[in-house]
Amino acid sequence: MSQKQRLEEYLNVMGRINPLQAWSELGIYRLSARINELRGTMKIETKTIEVENQFGEKCRVACYVVVK
């Protein structure tokens, strides 16, 4: 199964993903590239969320949400 296929399946079930989830759960490092590939077949919005990094610092990352 390709990264694109794994991501599409994940989004169909979960409805959203951020880069940290993509890396840890799907092994996808360049999430934005895979999202760009899917935008031709799925409507996906980009939102910004705040997460905590491994040092306890707050960081802002993209969160990709499927619009149904």
Sequence and secondary structure as in RCSB ss.txt:
>XXXX:A:sequence
MSQKQRLEEYLNVMGRINPLQAWSELGIYRLSARINELRGTMKIETKTIEVENQFGEKCRVACYVVVK
>XXXX:A:secstr
  HHHHHHHHHHHHSEE HHHIIIII  S HHHHHHHHTTTS EEEEEEEEE TTS EEEEEEEEE  
